[in-house]
């Protein structure tokens, strides 16, 4: 897990981790930023320092392929084949948080989710 908003494309033609710009890259960045700006820890860009000390996401967002290459990912497929604009929101450094921690996740992401819905 991590704390970041990831947007298309998730892979590139060479299959390496480099920025892979979609035709709607500016829109995807705007959507990703709308979410991350409302989550202070995400927006700082280095949320999982103990687990991933070198990982940094400027303003809490990243192009999927620049982070790591995922050929055939759902957000790319939906974008290319159904014109659905999809982002992947990673909500925390722990992939499977305990049930008692869920209210904390809600508090950290409530405003982000509302701002994200406003973008529609």
Secondary structure, 3 states (H helix, E strand, C coil): CEEEEEECCCCCCCCCCCCCCCCCHHHHHHHHHHHHCCCHHHHHCCCCCCCCCCCCCHHHEEEHHHHCCCCCCHHHHHHHHHCCCCEEEEEECCCCCCHHHHHHHHHHHHHHHHHHHHCC
